Amino acid sequence: MAAVYRRELKSYFQSMTGYVFIAFMVLFIGIYFMAYNMMSGYPYFSYTLSGMVTIIMIGIPVLTMRSFADDRKTKTDQLLLTSPVSVGKIVLGKYLSMVTVFAVPVVLSCLCPLIIKMNGTAHLKADYAAILAFFLLGCVYIAIGMFISSLTESQIIAAVGTFGIILLLLLWPNLVGFLPTTALGSLIGFFLLWSLAVLIVNRVTSHTGLAVILEAAGIIVMVGLYLIKKGLFDRALTNVMEKVAITGVFQNFATHYIFDLGGLVTYISIIFLLVFLTVQSIEKRRWS
């Protein structure tokens, strides 16, 4: 894994992608920091990080789009897949190299709360907790981008797909209000979500029989619950989808100044899940 990590990290700086990404992030951190904290006098650096959530929506797809798509297009993935290194270590090496590049501007941003303290009142604990949450949110986005990149050989499709998903997650809290709140509407919504999950499983594993069994089992369970206790589905879809808004965890740190330990565990769990799905996606191509 260490060899893959060094190779990938070196490639980001040989191709200038790493330098451009770091410069892009540092530039906007500096702009927001000057506008909000230095000129407007906001004592919380987390206010600057709230603005950066939109910026990483642009930067992360550029960082992740080539992770697997480029290897797949140039056929260099065959060298990796036939090497003695396991697929899991290959995926982790690539993922950690991207996290390292992302960590550079995040580490540099740790100086900003100290600058605020030198010039007035600062809230270091709240600010550094928000930086931690921001870093893990970025790691989640990187894991999303890496998974999308493993599904295609086009870097453009990987970048656009990652951007679209991150944008959807960013707008999700506002979109939840348009979901149906009736029991029947919730049932239909759960049907669609379950079918999407089964489709992803089938896409990753190519096991049609397993997909059919999962689809049938899900339909039977949901219809059974609906017939037995219909009231259980009232506003159920809305309540479940509200919890999918992963940016809410970061907002707990940045806006409400709450140390949301459960939210951090959620971020880490999502990262592990997406890394696992990426491994399965690569394994499928390895044996196909």
C-alpha positions in Angstrom: 0.0 0.0 0.0 2.9 2.4 0.8 4.2 2.0 -2.7 0.8 2.8 -4.3 0.4 5.8 -1.9 3.8 7.3 -2.8 3.3 6.7 -6.5 -0.1 8.4 -6.5 1.0 11.3 -4.2 4.0 11.9 -6.5 1.7 11.8 -9.6 -0.5 14.6 -8.2 2.4 17.0 -7.9 4.1 15.9 -11.2 0.9 16.7 -13.1 0.4 20.0 -11.2 -3.1 18.8 -10.1 -2.0 18.8 -6.4 -0.4 22.3 -6.6 -3.4 23.7 -8.4 -5.8 22.2 -5.9 -3.9 23.4 -2.9 -3.5 26.9 -4.4 -7.2 27.0 -5.2 -8.2 26.0 -1.6 -5.8 28.4 0.1 -6.9 31.2 -2.1 -10.5 30.9 -1.2 -9.7 30.3 2.5 -7.8 33.5 2.4 -10.5 35.4 0.7 -13.2 34.2 3.1 -10.9 34.7 6.1 -10.2 38.3 5.2 -13.8 39.1 4.4 -15.4 37.5 7.4 -12.9 37.4 10.2 -10.4 40.2 9.5 -12.6 42.9 7.9 -16.0 42.1 9.3 -14.7 41.0 12.7 -16.4 37.7 13.1 -14.6 35.9 16.0 -15.3 32.3 14.7 -13.2 30.9 11.9 -15.9 28.3 11.5 -17.8 31.0 9.6 -15.1 30.9 7.0 -15.3 27.1 6.8 -19.1 27.4 6.1 -18.3 29.3 3.0 -15.7 26.8 2.0 -18.3 24.0 1.9 -19.4 25.3 -1.5 -15.9 25.7 -2.8 -14.8 22.1 -2.1 -17.8 21.1 -4.2 -15.7 22.4 -7.2 -12.3 21.4 -6.0 -12.9 17.8 -4.9 -14.2 16.5 -8.3 -11.0 17.8 -9.9 -8.9 16.0 -7.3 -10.7 12.7 -7.6 -11.7 12.4 -11.2 -8.5 10.7 -12.4 -8.1 8.3 -9.4 -9.3 5.2 -11.3 -10.9 6.6 -14.5 -7.5 7.6 -15.9 -5.9 4.2 -15.2 -8.9 2.4 -16.7 -8.7 4.5 -19.9 -5.0 4.1 -20.4 -5.1 0.4 -19.4 -2.5 0.9 -16.7 -5.0 -0.5 -14.2 -4.1 -3.9 -15.5 -0.6 -3.5 -14.1 -2.0 -2.7 -10.7 -4.6 -5.5 -10.8 -2.0 -8.1 -11.7 0.4 -6.9 -9.0 0.9 -8.8 -5.7 -0.8 -5.9 -3.9 -4.4 -6.6 -2.9 -7.2 -4.5 -4.4 -8.0 -3.2 -0.9 -4.5 -1.8 -0.4 -4.5 -0.3 -3.9 -7.8 1.6 -3.2 -6.6 2.7 0.3 -3.3 3.9 -1.2 -5.0 6.0 -3.8 -7.6 7.3 -1.3 -5.0 8.3 1.3 -2.9 10.1 -1.3 -5.9 12.3 -2.2 -6.7 12.8 1.5 -3.1 13.9 2.0 -3.4 16.5 -0.8 -6.6 17.8 0.8 -5.1 17.9 4.2 -2.4 20.4 3.2 -4.7 23.4 2.9 -6.7 22.2 5.9 -3.5 22.2 8.0 -2.6 25.6 6.7 -6.0 26.9 7.8 -5.2 25.9 11.3 -3.1 29.1 11.5 -6.2 31.3 11.0 -7.7 30.9 14.5 -4.4 31.8 16.0 -4.3 34.9 13.9 -7.8 35.8 15.2 -6.6 35.3 18.7 -3.6 37.6 18.1 -6.0 40.3 17.0 -8.8 39.9 19.5 -11.3 37.4 20.9 -11.0 33.8 19.6 -12.8 30.5 20.2 -10.1 28.0 19.6 -11.9 24.9 20.7 -14.9 25.6 18.6 -12.8 26.5 15.6 -10.5 23.5 15.7 -13.5 21.2 16.2 -15.1 22.8 13.1 -11.8 22.3 11.1 -11.9 18.6 12.1 -15.5 18.3 10.9 -14.6 20.1 7.7 -11.7 17.8 7.1 -13.9 14.7 7.6 -16.6 16.1 5.3 -14.0 16.6 2.6 -12.8 13.0 3.2 -16.4 11.8 2.6 -16.6 13.8 -0.6 -13.2 12.3 -1.7 -14.6 8.8 -1.1 -17.6 9.7 -3.2 -15.5 11.0 -6.0 -13.2 7.9 -5.9 -16.2 5.5 -6.1 -17.6 7.4 -9.1 -14.2 7.4 -10.8 -14.1 3.6 -10.3 -17.3 3.2 -12.3 -16.1 4.9 -15.5 -13.1 5.5 -17.7 -14.0 9.1 -18.5 -12.5 11.7 -16.2 -15.2 14.2 -17.3 -18.0 11.9 -16.4 -16.3 11.1 -13.0 -15.9 14.9 -12.3 -19.5 15.8 -13.4 -21.0 12.9 -11.5 -19.1 13.7 -8.3 -20.0 17.4 -8.6 -23.7 16.5 -9.1 -23.8 14.2 -6.0 -22.0 16.7 -3.8 -24.4 19.5 -5.0 -27.4 17.2 -4.3 -26.0 16.6 -0.8 -25.5 20.3 -0.3 -29.1 21.2 -1.4 -30.6 18.1 0.3 -31.9 19.9 3.4 -34.0 22.2 1.2 -35.1 19.4 -1.1 -36.5 17.2 1.7 -39.5 19.5 2.0 -40.7 18.4 -1.4 -40.9 14.7 -0.5 -44.4 13.2 0.1 -45.5 12.9 3.7 -48.4 10.5 3.2 -48.1 6.8 4.1 -48.5 5.7 0.5 -46.1 8.3 -0.8 -43.5 7.1 1.8 -44.0 3.5 0.7 -43.4 4.4 -2.9 -40.3 6.4 -2.0 -38.9 3.5 0.0 -39.5 1.2 -2.9 -37.5 3.5 -5.2 -34.7 3.9 -2.7 -34.5 0.1 -2.1 -34.5 -0.5 -5.9 -31.6 2.0 -6.3 -29.6 0.3 -3.5 -30.2 -3.1 -5.2 -29.2 -1.7 -8.5 -25.9 -0.5 -7.0 -25.3 -3.9 -5.4 -25.9 -5.6 -8.8 -23.7 -3.1 -10.6 -20.9 -3.7 -8.1 -21.2 -7.5 -7.8 -22.8 -8.5 -11.1 -24.8 -11.1 -9.1 -28.2 -10.9 -10.7 -29.6 -13.7 -8.4 -28.7 -11.8 -5.3 -30.2 -8.6 -6.6 -33.5 -10.4 -7.4 -33.6 -11.9 -3.9 -32.9 -8.6 -2.2 -35.5 -6.8 -4.3 -38.2 -9.4 -3.6 -37.3 -9.4 0.1 -37.5 -5.7 0.4 -40.9 -5.5 -1.3 -42.3 -8.2 0.9 -41.1 -6.6 4.1 -42.3 -3.1 3.2 -45.7 -4.2 1.9 -46.1 -6.4 5.0 -45.3 -3.5 7.3 -47.6 -1.2 5.4 -50.5 -3.6 5.7 -49.9 -4.4 9.3 -49.2 -0.8 10.6 -49.9 1.8 8.0 -49.4 4.7 10.4 -45.7 3.7 10.7 -45.2 5.2 7.2 -46.7 8.6 7.9 -43.8 11.2 7.3 -41.4 8.2 7.5 -39.7 9.0 4.2 -39.2 12.7 5.2 -37.8 11.7 8.6 -35.4 9.2 7.1 -34.2 11.5 4.3 -33.6 14.4 6.7 -30.9 12.2 8.4 -29.1 11.8 5.0 -28.1 15.5 5.0 -24.5 14.9 5.9 -23.7 18.6 5.8 -25.9 18.9 8.9 -23.1 17.3 11.0 -20.6 20.0 9.9 -23.2 22.7 10.6 -23.6 21.4 14.2 -19.9 22.3 14.6 -19.7 25.5 12.5 -23.1 27.1 13.3 -24.4 25.7 16.6 -20.9 25.1 18.1 -21.9 21.5 19.2 -19.3 18.8 19.3 -21.3 16.1 17.4 -19.3 12.9 18.1 -22.1 10.8 16.6 -21.8 12.8 13.4 -18.1 12.3 13.2 -18.7 8.5 13.6 -21.2 8.8 10.8 -18.7 10.5 8.5 -16.1 7.8 9.2 -18.7 5.0 8.6 -19.7 6.5 5.2 -16.0 6.7 4.3 -15.5 3.0 5.1 -18.7 2.1 3.2 -17.6 4.0 0.1 -14.1 2.6 0.2 -15.6 -0.9 0.5 -17.9 -0.3 -2.5 -14.9 1.0 -4.5 -13.0 -2.2 -3.7 -16.0 -4.3 -4.8 -16.2 -2.3 -8.0 -12.5 -2.9 -8.9 -12.8 -6.5 -7.9 -15.7 -7.0 -10.3 -13.6 -5.6 -13.2 -10.6 -7.7 -12.1 -12.4 -10.9 -12.5 -14.7 -9.9 -15.4 
